[in-house]
Amino acid sequence: MHHRELANLSIAHMDCDAFYASVEKRDNPELRDQAVIVGGGRRGIVSTCCYIARIRGVRSAMPMFQALKLCPDAVVVSPRMQVYSSVSRQIRTLMMALTPAIEPLSLDEAFLDLSGTTRLHGAPPAVLLAKMMRTIEQEIGISGSVGLSHNKFLAKIASDLDKPRGFSVIGRADTQAFLEVQHIKILWGVGTATQAALEKSGIRSIKDLLRWDESDLTTRFGQMGRRLFSLARGQDNRPVATDEKTKSVSKETTFEINTCDTAFLDGHLWRLSEAVAAILKARDLAGSVVTLKLKRSDFSQVTRRHSLPQPTQTADRIYREAAALFAQNQGGTFRLIGVGISGLCAAAFASEADDLLDPNAAKRAASEKAFDQIRAKFGKGSIIKGRALQ
């Protein structure tokens, strides 16, 4: 309600609260007061879960068997990507009414740059964002949280500070005092391996990081050191990149327990491919280069790409290419798997025509389109692929 810079900040990060689970509760009121987990079958993983389940310790990317041990009374719902894509498009329409400078990160979150919109709309960005969030709740039926600051890095942090239904602000004058007391894991790009390396060097908090010179950090950690030096001071010059600048779409999952179970990993490949395809369909895009990302238990990383003869936006085509890449690189135990697509173009250029190597491609594409229509009309569980239960 009150902040001395509230009328002057214009970079925002908006993130829906437990998006998939919130949509499921909206569409099925009987689930409102129950713990809801959205994900695959018992051998699958948690895509997301509601806050009731989170209180019990359930987290995204957790193996389903582990989630059900923590929350045995949870209702498990299969993902409905077509429905989530439709809701995402509704939210995007409301964002576009405020500013064209939108950088989507996934179906349920995006950066917005509202610089220069005060005169146009007759209100500062903070007011516009609050009204948008109220409209999303009243008209679409789900909630979200907003972070408002002077750059993307801090806006993203702010949106996580007071979930759900949060609206948090980090002003320029607040930046240093706020960051100094934070753990290094709050910094963008600091994962488990980087955190361990930093802690080995005696860096556990951002205050510790501030004691290092940029040259020393760069010598010790390379380009990551230079980035950490800037982020520890709240510096981030990245612009909010609009849809036209989007170069790729990707999704990945980090496992809590390393695995070499190929059936389990194959199930992940399918779900990640579905998620990537849903984003493409929501943005009316297609892509021609499929990427597989793997990280082994020793933190070594493998990235493989394959170019398609024609752009696609179907989960089936993306999955088949990713699975073929995985079959060539499946030795070892893995802690992360990811699927992406680049070489983006308008969906109108997509082609799922049969070819000599895959004579049934067009039939499977038509089936997927029919599946999407059935799920959108009849809801969760109406039709799913068997491999989604792995």
KEKE-3310 file (N, C-alpha, C; in steps of 0.2 Angstrom, whole numbers, plus 5000, padded with zeros to 4 digits):
npx = (5004:5010:5025:5039:5044:5035:5027:5036:5042:5044:5047:5041:5037:5026:5018:5008:4999:5003:4999:4993:4987:4978:4970:4963:4956:4948:4940:4934:4925:4924:4937:4942:4945:4954:4970:4979:4988:4996:5001:5010:5007:5009:5023:5027:5031:5029:5021:5015:5008:4995:4994:4990:4995:5009:5012:5012:5024:5026:5033:5037:5043:5046:5047:5032:5028:5035:5029:5016:5018:5021:5009:4996:4983:4980:4973:4976:4979:4979:4989:4982:4986:4981:4970:4977:4984:4975:4970:4981:4982:4971:4976:4987:4981:4975:4987:4993:4984:4989:5003:5014:5026:5031:5038:5037:5039:5035:5019:5013:5019:5028:5038:5035:5037:5033:5036:5033:5020:5011:5005:4998:4988:4984:4987:5000:5012:5011:4997:4991:4995:4990:4976:4975:4978:4967:4957:4960:4958:4944:4938:4944:4947:4958:4973:4987:5004:5014:5029:5038:5050:5066:5073:5074:5079:5078:5064:5059:5063:5056:5043:5041:5041:5030:5020:5005:4995:5002:5010:5024:5037:5053:5063:5075:5082:5081:5088:5102:5102:5092:5097:5109:5107:5103:5103:5115:5109:5098:5102:5101:5104:5112:5114:5113:5126:5134:5132:5138:5151:5153:5151:5162:5172:5170:5159:5143:5133:5125:5132:5144:5149:5150:5162:5171:5182:5179:5188:5194:5183:5180:5192:5191:5178:5175:5165:5153:5157:5158:5145:5139:5145:5139:5125:5125:5125:5113:5112:5106:5105:5098:5085:5067:5062:5052:5039:5043:5057:5059:5068:5069:5060:5059:5058:5062:5067:5073:5078:5075:5080:5094:5093:5093:5083:5076:5063:5056:5062:5059:5045:5046:5052:5041:5031:5038:5039:5026:5023:5032:5026:5013:5016:5021:5009:5001:5007:5006:5016:5030:5043:5060:5071:5075:5080:5089:5093:5104:5109:5121:5124:5136:5136:5141:5137:5126:5122:5111:5106:5094:5090:5074:5066:5055:5046:5038:5024:5019:5018:5020:5030:5040:5043:5047:5059:5067:5067:5074:5087:5090:5091:5104:5112:5111:5118:5122:5119:5106:5102:5095:5084:5080:5070:5069:5065:5070:5073:5062:5046:5031:5016:5009:5018:5021:5023:5016:5017:5017:5032:5045:5052:5044:5029:5017:5016:5007:4995:4996:4998:4986:4978:4983:4979:4965:4964:4968:4957:4947:4951:4950:4937:4930:4938:4949:4958:4950:4956:4972:4989:4997:5010:5012:5009:5021)
npy = (4994:5006:5014:5022:5023:5018:5023:5025:5013:5001:4988:4972:4956:4943:4930:4915:4908:4892:4886:4875:4867:4877:4880:4867:4866:4877:4872:4861:4862:4854:4850:4861:4862:4852:4843:4844:4837:4839:4829:4814:4796:4784:4781:4793:4810:4825:4838:4850:4857:4861:4873:4868:4855:4858:4863:4851:4846:4843:4845:4853:4843:4832:4814:4804:4794:4797:4810:4805:4798:4808:4815:4807:4808:4816:4822:4816:4823:4821:4831:4844:4850:4858:4865:4873:4880:4888:4895:4902:4910:4919:4926:4932:4941:4951:4956:4961:4972:4981:4983:4981:4976:4962:4947:4931:4918:4905:4896:4901:4913:4929:4942:4960:4976:4991:5004:5021:5019:5026:5039:5035:5026:5033:5030:5024:5010:5001:5002:4998:4985:4979:4981:4972:4960:4958:4957:4945:4936:4938:4936:4926:4917:4912:4914:4926:4931:4946:4954:4969:4980:4988:4981:4965:4955:4958:4960:4947:4940:4947:4943:4931:4933:4934:4924:4915:4926:4938:4954:4962:4974:4979:4993:5005:5011:5002:4991:4986:4984:4975:4964:4960:4952:4940:4923:4915:4907:4913:4920:4922:4909:4902:4886:4869:4864:4876:4883:4874:4876:4889:4890:4882:4891:4899:4907:4911:4919:4934:4945:4940:4938:4951:4955:4951:4955:4960:4955:4944:4936:4933:4926:4915:4909:4911:4917:4916:4921:4935:4938:4936:4945:4957:4954:4953:4966:4970:4973:4973:4973:4967:4968:4968:4956:4955:4944:4943:4942:4930:4915:4902:4888:4879:4866:4859:4846:4843:4830:4824:4813:4804:4795:4780:4774:4770:4769:4777:4789:4791:4793:4806:4813:4813:4820:4833:4836:4837:4849:4858:4858:4863:4876:4881:4880:4889:4901:4902:4896:4887:4875:4871:4864:4852:4850:4841:4840:4834:4831:4823:4813:4816:4829:4833:4839:4836:4841:4839:4841:4841:4844:4847:4842:4849:4863:4860:4859:4849:4838:4825:4824:4831:4824:4811:4815:4819:4808:4799:4806:4804:4790:4788:4793:4788:4782:4780:4789:4800:4817:4827:4832:4838:4846:4855:4867:4876:4888:4895:4899:4906:4897:4893:4889:4876:4859:4843:4833:4816:4807:4797:4790:4791:4787:4788:4800:4811:4806:4804:4817:4822:4815:4820:4833:4831:4825:4836:4844:4836:4836:4849:4851:4841:4839:4835:4819:4814:4809:4802:4799:4783:4782:4794:4790:4784)
npz = (5000:5003:4998:4995:4982:4975:4964:4954:4949:4937:4931:4931:4938:4935:4942:4942:4955:4960:4947:4938:4947:4953:4942:4941:4953:4951:4941:4946:4959:4970:4974:4981:4995:4996:4996:4982:4969:4954:4941:4934:4933:4947:4946:4940:4941:4951:4944:4948:4963:4975:4988:5000:4999:4998:5011:5017:5013:5000:4984:4968:4954:4962:4965:4962:4971:4983:4986:4988:5000:5009:5008:5009:5007:4996:4981:4965:4950:4932:4921:4911:4898:4887:4892:4901:4893:4886:4897:4900:4888:4890:4901:4895:4886:4895:4900:4888:4886:4895:4891:4877:4880:4884:4892:4891:4902:4904:4904:4914:4919:4918:4913:4913:4906:4910:4908:4904:4903:4911:4908:4897:4902:4913:4926:4938:4936:4947:4951:4940:4938:4950:4948:4937:4942:4951:4941:4935:4945:4947:4934:4928:4937:4945:4955:4957:4959:4961:4958:4959:4953:4949:4940:4931:4938:4951:4952:4949:4961:4970:4967:4973:4986:4994:4992:4992:4982:4982:4983:4980:4983:4978:4980:4973:4983:4993:4989:4991:5006:5007:4999:5006:5017:5012:5007:4996:4987:4982:4971:4954:4943:4952:4956:4963:4962:4959:4971:4980:4976:4979:4993:4997:4995:5005:5004:5008:5010:5002:5008:5011:4998:4993:4998:4989:4976:4959:4949:4956:4958:4945:4941:4949:4946:4933:4920:4927:4939:4936:4933:4946:4954:4949:4951:4965:4969:4965:4951:4935:4918:4909:4896:4895:4885:4871:4863:4850:4850:4856:4856:4859:4866:4881:4894:4909:4921:4938:4947:4963:4968:4961:4945:4935:4928:4914:4909:4918:4915:4902:4903:4909:4898:4889:4896:4897:4884:4880:4888:4882:4869:4872:4876:4864:4856:4863:4860:4847:4839:4831:4830:4824:4828:4839:4856:4868:4885:4897:4913:4922:4937:4942:4939:4926:4910:4896:4880:4867:4850:4836:4820:4812:4797:4794:4802:4818:4830:4838:4852:4850:4839:4845:4856:4850:4843:4854:4862:4853:4853:4867:4867:4862:4871:4884:4894:4911:4927:4931:4935:4930:4917:4902:4889:4874:4861:4846:4833:4829:4822:4814:4818:4807:4797:4801:4798:4797:4789:4781:4779:4771:4781:4791:4790:4797:4803:4800:4804:4817:4821:4818:4827:4839:4839:4840:4853:4860:4858:4864:4878:4881:4880:4888:4900:4914:4913:4903:4892:4889:4886:4887:4890:4898:4911:4916)
capx = (5000:5014:5032:5041:5046:5029:5024:5041:5045:5040:5048:5037:5037:5020:5018:5002:5000:5001:4994:4989:4982:4973:4965:4960:4952:4943:4935:4931:4925:4925:4944:4944:4948:4958:4977:4979:4994:4995:5007:5009:5005:5013:5030:5029:5033:5024:5021:5014:5003:4992:4998:4989:5000:5015:5012:5014:5031:5026:5036:5037:5048:5046:5044:5025:5028:5037:5024:5010:5020:5020:5002:4993:4976:4980:4970:4981:4976:4983:4989:4977:4990:4977:4966:4981:4986:4969:4970:4987:4981:4967:4980:4991:4977:4975:4994:4994:4980:4994:5010:5016:5033:5030:5043:5034:5044:5031:5012:5010:5023:5031:5041:5032:5040:5027:5039:5030:5012:5007:5001:4993:4983:4981:4989:5006:5012:5009:4990:4988:4996:4985:4969:4975:4978:4960:4953:4962:4954:4937:4936:4947:4946:4964:4976:4994:5008:5018:5035:5039:5056:5069:5076:5071:5082:5074:5057:5058:5064:5050:5036:5041:5042:5024:5015:5001:4991:5007:5012:5030:5041:5060:5065:5082:5085:5080:5091:5107:5100:5088:5101:5115:5105:5100:5108:5118:5105:5093:5104:5099:5109:5115:5111:5116:5134:5137:5131:5143:5158:5154:5152:5169:5176:5168:5154:5137:5128:5127:5136:5151:5150:5151:5169:5176:5183:5176:5193:5195:5177:5181:5197:5189:5172:5174:5159:5148:5159:5157:5138:5138:5147:5134:5119:5125:5124:5107:5113:5104:5104:5094:5079:5062:5062:5045:5038:5047:5064:5060:5072:5068:5055:5061:5056:5067:5065:5078:5076:5077:5084:5096:5090:5095:5077:5074:5055:5054:5065:5055:5039:5048:5053:5034:5028:5042:5038:5019:5023:5035:5021:5008:5018:5021:5002:4998:5010:5005:5023:5032:5050:5063:5077:5074:5086:5089:5098:5105:5114:5122:5125:5143:5135:5143:5131:5126:5117:5111:5101:5093:5086:5069:5065:5049:5044:5032:5022:5016:5021:5022:5036:5046:5045:5051:5066:5070:5068:5080:5093:5091:5093:5111:5116:5107:5122:5124:5113:5104:5099:5091:5083:5076:5068:5068:5064:5072:5072:5055:5043:5024:5013:5007:5024:5022:5021:5016:5016:5021:5038:5047:5055:5039:5023:5011:5017:5001:4989:4997:4997:4978:4976:4985:4974:4959:4965:4968:4950:4943:4953:4948:4929:4928:4942:4955:4957:4946:4960:4979:4994:4999:5017:5011:5009:5027)
capy = (5000:5012:5013:5029:5022:5014:5026:5025:5007:4999:4981:4968:4949:4941:4922:4913:4904:4885:4887:4870:4865:4882:4878:4861:4868:4881:4869:4856:4865:4849:4850:4867:4862:4846:4843:4843:4836:4838:4825:4808:4791:4783:4781:4799:4816:4831:4844:4856:4855:4867:4875:4863:4849:4861:4863:4844:4845:4841:4850:4851:4838:4826:4808:4804:4790:4801:4815:4802:4796:4814:4818:4801:4809:4820:4820:4816:4824:4821:4837:4846:4856:4862:4869:4877:4885:4892:4900:4907:4915:4924:4931:4936:4946:4956:4959:4965:4978:4986:4985:4976:4973:4956:4942:4925:4913:4899:4897:4905:4918:4933:4949:4965:4982:4996:5010:5025:5018:5030:5044:5031:5023:5037:5027:5021:5003:4997:5002:4994:4978:4977:4980:4966:4954:4958:4955:4938:4933:4939:4934:4920:4912:4910:4920:4926:4936:4951:4957:4976:4983:4992:4977:4959:4950:4959:4959:4940:4939:4950:4940:4925:4935:4934:4920:4917:4933:4943:4960:4964:4979:4981:4999:5006:5013:4996:4985:4984:4982:4968:4958:4959:4947:4935:4918:4915:4903:4918:4923:4919:4905:4898:4880:4865:4864:4882:4884:4870:4879:4896:4888:4879:4897:4903:4912:4908:4924:4939:4949:4937:4939:4958:4956:4949:4960:4957:4951:4938:4931:4930:4921:4909:4906:4913:4922:4916:4926:4942:4939:4936:4952:4962:4953:4954:4973:4972:4976:4968:4977:4964:4971:4963:4954:4953:4938:4943:4940:4923:4911:4895:4886:4873:4864:4854:4844:4841:4825:4824:4807:4803:4789:4778:4771:4772:4770:4783:4795:4791:4797:4813:4815:4814:4826:4839:4837:4840:4856:4863:4859:4868:4883:4883:4881:4895:4907:4901:4896:4881:4875:4866:4861:4849:4850:4837:4842:4829:4832:4817:4813:4820:4836:4834:4840:4834:4844:4836:4844:4838:4848:4843:4844:4854:4865:4857:4861:4844:4835:4818:4825:4834:4818:4806:4817:4819:4801:4797:4809:4801:4783:4789:4796:4786:4778:4784:4790:4807:4821:4832:4830:4844:4846:4862:4868:4882:4889:4896:4902:4906:4890:4892:4886:4870:4853:4836:4828:4810:4806:4790:4788:4791:4787:4789:4806:4815:4803:4805:4824:4823:4812:4824:4839:4828:4824:4843:4846:4832:4838:4856:4851:4836:4840:4831:4812:4812:4805:4803:4794:4778:4784:4799:4787:4781)
capz = (5000:5004:4997:4993:4975:4972:4958:4949:4947:4931:4929:4935:4936:4937:4942:4944:4961:4959:4941:4936:4953:4954:4937:4942:4958:4948:4936:4950:4966:4975:4976:4984:5001:4997:4993:4975:4965:4946:4938:4931:4938:4953:4944:4938:4946:4953:4940:4953:4968:4978:4994:5005:4998:4999:5018:5019:5011:4993:4979:4960:4952:4967:4963:4965:4977:4989:4987:4991:5007:5013:5008:5006:5005:4990:4975:4960:4943:4926:4918:4905:4895:4882:4896:4904:4887:4885:4902:4898:4883:4893:4905:4891:4883:4900:4900:4882:4887:4898:4888:4873:4882:4889:4890:4894:4904:4904:4903:4920:4922:4913:4914:4910:4906:4910:4907:4899:4902:4916:4904:4892:4906:4919:4933:4938:4935:4953:4951:4934:4940:4955:4944:4932:4946:4953:4936:4934:4950:4946:4928:4926:4943:4948:4958:4955:4963:4957:4960:4956:4955:4944:4935:4930:4943:4958:4951:4950:4968:4974:4966:4977:4993:4998:4989:4986:4981:4985:4978:4984:4980:4980:4977:4972:4989:4997:4985:4995:5012:5006:4997:5010:5022:5008:5005:4989:4983:4979:4965:4947:4941:4957:4958:4969:4960:4960:4978:4984:4975:4982:5000:4998:4995:5011:5002:5010:5010:4998:5011:5009:4991:4992:5000:4984:4970:4953:4946:4960:4957:4938:4941:4952:4944:4926:4918:4932:4944:4934:4934:4953:4956:4947:4954:4972:4970:4962:4944:4930:4913:4903:4894:4894:4878:4869:4860:4844:4852:4859:4852:4860:4872:4885:4900:4912:4928:4942:4952:4970:4968:4954:4943:4929:4926:4907:4908:4922:4911:4896:4905:4909:4891:4886:4899:4895:4877:4881:4891:4877:4864:4875:4876:4857:4854:4866:4857:4840:4836:4829:4830:4819:4831:4846:4860:4874:4890:4902:4918:4926:4944:4943:4937:4919:4906:4889:4876:4860:4845:4830:4816:4808:4790:4794:4809:4822:4837:4841:4857:4848:4835:4849:4860:4846:4842:4860:4864:4849:4856:4873:4866:4860:4877:4890:4899:4917:4931:4929:4940:4927:4910:4899:4882:4871:4854:4844:4826:4830:4817:4815:4817:4800:4793:4804:4794:4800:4783:4781:4775:4770:4787:4797:4786:4801:4806:4799:4807:4824:4822:4818:4834:4845:4839:4842:4860:4863:4858:4869:4884:4882:4881:4894:4906:4916:4913:4898:4887:4891:4883:4892:4892:4903:4917:4918)
cpx = (5004:5022:5034:5043:5040:5027:5030:5045:5041:5042:5045:5038:5030:5020:5012:5004:4998:4996:4990:4984:4977:4967:4960:4954:4946:4938:4932:4931:4925:4932:4946:4948:4953:4965:4977:4986:4993:5002:5005:5007:5010:5020:5032:5031:5027:5025:5021:5009:5001:4996:4996:4994:5007:5017:5015:5021:5032:5029:5036:5043:5049:5043:5037:5025:5030:5032:5018:5012:5019:5013:4998:4985:4975:4976:4975:4977:4981:4983:4984:4981:4986:4973:4971:4984:4981:4969:4976:4986:4976:4971:4984:4987:4976:4982:4995:4990:4984:5000:5011:5023:5032:5035:5040:5040:5041:5024:5010:5014:5027:5033:5037:5036:5034:5030:5035:5022:5008:5003:4996:4987:4980:4983:4996:5006:5009:5001:4988:4989:4991:4978:4969:4975:4970:4956:4954:4958:4947:4934:4938:4947:4952:4968:4984:4998:5012:5024:5036:5045:5059:5073:5073:5073:5078:5067:5055:5058:5058:5044:5036:5041:5036:5018:5011:4998:4996:5008:5018:5034:5048:5062:5072:5085:5085:5085:5097:5106:5096:5093:5107:5113:5102:5106:5110:5113:5099:5095:5103:5105:5113:5111:5115:5124:5137:5137:5137:5150:5159:5155:5159:5174:5174:5162:5147:5131:5130:5132:5143:5153:5153:5159:5174:5176:5181:5182:5194:5189:5178:5186:5195:5183:5171:5169:5154:5150:5158:5149:5136:5140:5142:5127:5119:5124:5117:5107:5111:5102:5100:5087:5073:5061:5055:5045:5042:5054:5065:5063:5071:5063:5058:5058:5061:5065:5072:5075:5079:5082:5087:5094:5093:5089:5075:5067:5053:5057:5061:5048:5040:5049:5046:5031:5031:5040:5031:5019:5026:5029:5015:5010:5018:5014:4999:5001:5009:5012:5024:5040:5053:5069:5075:5080:5085:5095:5098:5110:5115:5123:5131:5143:5138:5136:5131:5120:5117:5105:5100:5088:5080:5068:5060:5048:5038:5030:5019:5021:5024:5029:5042:5048:5049:5058:5070:5072:5074:5087:5095:5094:5101:5115:5113:5111:5123:5118:5112:5101:5094:5090:5078:5075:5066:5067:5066:5071:5065:5052:5035:5021:5011:5012:5025:5020:5021:5015:5020:5027:5040:5049:5049:5032:5017:5011:5010:4995:4990:4996:4989:4975:4977:4980:4967:4959:4965:4961:4946:4945:4950:4940:4927:4932:4947:4953:4953:4950:4967:4983:4996:5006:5017:5011:5015:5030)
cpy = (5006:5010:5020:5029:5019:5017:5026:5019:5004:4992:4977:4960:4946:4933:4920:4908:4896:4884:4881:4868:4870:4881:4872:4862:4873:4877:4863:4859:4860:4848:4856:4866:4855:4848:4841:4842:4835:4834:4818:4803:4790:4783:4788:4804:4821:4836:4850:4853:4861:4868:4871:4857:4852:4861:4856:4842:4843:4847:4848:4847:4832:4820:4807:4799:4793:4806:4812:4799:4802:4817:4812:4803:4814:4817:4821:4817:4824:4828:4838:4852:4860:4867:4875:4882:4890:4897:4905:4912:4921:4929:4935:4942:4952:4959:4964:4972:4983:4988:4979:4973:4968:4950:4936:4921:4906:4901:4902:4911:4922:4939:4954:4972:4987:5003:5015:5024:5022:5035:5040:5029:5027:5034:5024:5013:4999:4997:4998:4987:4975:4976:4974:4960:4953:4955:4948:4934:4932:4936:4927:4914:4909:4916:4920:4931:4940:4953:4964:4979:4987:4988:4970:4954:4951:4958:4951:4938:4941:4946:4933:4927:4934:4930:4917:4924:4938:4949:4963:4969:4979:4987:5000:5007:5007:4990:4982:4981:4975:4963:4956:4953:4941:4929:4918:4912:4907:4920:4919:4915:4901:4892:4876:4865:4870:4884:4881:4873:4885:4894:4886:4885:4901:4908:4909:4913:4930:4944:4946:4938:4946:4959:4955:4954:4956:4952:4944:4933:4928:4925:4915:4905:4908:4918:4922:4921:4933:4943:4940:4943:4957:4960:4954:4962:4975:4975:4971:4973:4973:4967:4966:4962:4952:4947:4938:4941:4933:4919:4904:4894:4880:4872:4859:4852:4841:4836:4826:4818:4805:4796:4787:4774:4773:4773:4776:4790:4796:4795:4804:4816:4817:4820:4833:4841:4840:4847:4860:4864:4864:4875:4886:4885:4887:4901:4907:4900:4888:4881:4870:4862:4859:4848:4845:4839:4837:4832:4826:4818:4816:4827:4838:4834:4838:4837:4842:4840:4840:4843:4844:4846:4850:4856:4861:4860:4855:4840:4828:4819:4827:4828:4813:4808:4817:4812:4798:4799:4805:4794:4783:4791:4794:4783:4783:4785:4798:4810:4827:4830:4836:4843:4853:4862:4875:4883:4890:4900:4902:4898:4888:4889:4879:4865:4847:4831:4822:4810:4799:4787:4787:4792:4788:4796:4811:4812:4804:4813:4826:4821:4817:4831:4837:4827:4831:4845:4843:4835:4845:4856:4846:4836:4835:4823:4810:4807:4807:4798:4789:4780:4790:4796:4784:4785)
cpz = (5000:5003:4993:4985:4971:4965:4952:4947:4942:4928:4933:4933:4939:4937:4945:4950:4960:4953:4940:4941:4954:4948:4938:4948:4956:4945:4940:4957:4972:4978:4980:4990:5002:4994:4986:4972:4958:4944:4935:4936:4943:4952:4941:4943:4947:4948:4944:4958:4971:4985:5000:5005:5000:5007:5021:5017:5003:4989:4972:4959:4957:4964:4966:4971:4983:4991:4991:4998:5011:5014:5005:5004:5000:4985:4969:4953:4938:4923:4912:4901:4890:4886:4899:4899:4886:4891:4902:4893:4886:4897:4901:4888:4888:4900:4894:4882:4891:4895:4883:4875:4887:4887:4894:4896:4904:4903:4908:4923:4916:4916:4910:4911:4905:4910:4902:4899:4907:4912:4900:4896:4912:4926:4933:4937:4941:4953:4945:4935:4945:4952:4940:4936:4949:4947:4934:4939:4949:4940:4926:4931:4946:4951:4956:4960:4959:4961:4956:4958:4949:4939:4936:4936:4950:4957:4952:4957:4972:4973:4970:4985:4998:4995:4994:4987:4984:4980:4982:4980:4982:4976:4976:4978:4994:4995:4990:5002:5012:5004:5002:5015:5019:5007:4998:4984:4980:4973:4959:4945:4946:4959:4963:4968:4962:4968:4982:4982:4978:4990:5001:4998:5001:5009:5003:5009:5004:5001:5010:5002:4989:4994:4995:4979:4964:4949:4950:4958:4950:4937:4944:4949:4937:4925:4923:4938:4942:4935:4942:4956:4955:4951:4962:4974:4967:4955:4939:4924:4907:4902:4895:4887:4876:4865:4853:4844:4855:4854:4853:4866:4875:4891:4903:4919:4931:4947:4958:4972:4961:4952:4936:4926:4919:4906:4912:4918:4905:4897:4906:4902:4888:4889:4898:4888:4876:4883:4886:4871:4866:4874:4868:4854:4857:4863:4850:4836:4834:4829:4826:4822:4838:4849:4866:4878:4895:4907:4922:4933:4946:4941:4930:4915:4899:4886:4869:4856:4839:4826:4812:4801:4789:4801:4812:4828:4841:4847:4855:4844:4840:4853:4856:4845:4849:4863:4860:4851:4862:4872:4864:4866:4883:4895:4905:4921:4931:4935:4937:4920:4908:4891:4880:4864:4852:4836:4825:4824:4818:4814:4810:4795:4796:4798:4797:4795:4784:4777:4775:4776:4792:4793:4790:4805:4806:4803:4815:4826:4823:4825:4839:4845:4841:4850:4863:4864:4863:4876:4886:4884:4887:4900:4907:4915:4907:4893:4889:4887:4888:4894:4898:4910:4920:4923)
residu = (MET:HIS:HIS:ARG:GLU:LEU:ALA:ASN:LEU:SER:ILE:ALA:HIS:MET:ASP:CYS:ASP:ALA:PHE:TYR:ALA:SER:VAL:GLU:LYS:ARG:ASP:ASN:PRO:GLU:LEU:ARG:ASP:GLN:ALA:VAL:ILE:VAL:GLY:GLY:GLY:ARG:ARG:GLY:ILE:VAL:SER:THR:CYS:CYS:TYR:ILE:ALA:ARG:ILE:ARG:GLY:VAL:ARG:SER:ALA:MET:PRO:MET:PHE:GLN:ALA:LEU:LYS:LEU:CYS:PRO:ASP:ALA:VAL:VAL:VAL:SER:PRO:ARG:MET:GLN:VAL:TYR:SER:SER:VAL:SER:ARG:GLN:ILE:ARG:THR:LEU:MET:MET:ALA:LEU:THR:PRO:ALA:ILE:GLU:PRO:LEU:SER:LEU:ASP:GLU:ALA:PHE:LEU:ASP:LEU:SER:GLY:THR:THR:ARG:LEU:HIS:GLY:ALA:PRO:PRO:ALA:VAL:LEU:LEU:ALA:LYS:MET:MET:ARG:THR:ILE:GLU:GLN:GLU:ILE:GLY:ILE:SER:GLY:SER:VAL:GLY:LEU:SER:HIS:ASN:LYS:PHE:LEU:ALA:LYS:ILE:ALA:SER:ASP:LEU:ASP:LYS:PRO:ARG:GLY:PHE:SER:VAL:ILE:GLY:ARG:ALA:ASP:THR:GLN:ALA:PHE:LEU:GLU:VAL:GLN:HIS:ILE:LYS:ILE:LEU:TRP:GLY:VAL:GLY:THR:ALA:THR:GLN:ALA:ALA:LEU:GLU:LYS:SER:GLY:ILE:ARG:SER:ILE:LYS:ASP:LEU:LEU:ARG:TRP:ASP:GLU:SER:ASP:LEU:THR:THR:ARG:PHE:GLY:GLN:MET:GLY:ARG:ARG:LEU:PHE:SER:LEU:ALA:ARG:GLY:GLN:ASP:ASN:ARG:PRO:VAL:ALA:THR:ASP:GLU:LYS:THR:LYS:SER:VAL:SER:LYS:GLU:THR:THR:PHE:GLU:ILE:ASN:THR:CYS:ASP:THR:ALA:PHE:LEU:ASP:GLY:HIS:LEU:TRP:ARG:LEU:SER:GLU:ALA:VAL:ALA:ALA:ILE:LEU:LYS:ALA:ARG:ASP:LEU:ALA:GLY:SER:VAL:VAL:THR:LEU:LYS:LEU:LYS:ARG:SER:ASP:PHE:SER:GLN:VAL:THR:ARG:ARG:HIS:SER:LEU:PRO:GLN:PRO:THR:GLN:THR:ALA:ASP:ARG:ILE:TYR:ARG:GLU:ALA:ALA:ALA:LEU:PHE:ALA:GLN:ASN:GLN:GLY:GLY:THR:PHE:ARG:LEU:ILE:GLY:VAL:GLY:ILE:SER:GLY:LEU:CYS:ALA:ALA:ALA:PHE:ALA:SER:GLU:ALA:ASP:ASP:LEU:LEU:ASP:PRO:ASN:ALA:ALA:LYS:ARG:ALA:ALA:SER:GLU:LYS:ALA:PHE:ASP:GLN:ILE:ARG:ALA:LYS:PHE:GLY:LYS:GLY:SER:ILE:ILE:LYS:GLY:ARG:ALA:LEU:GLN)
# end
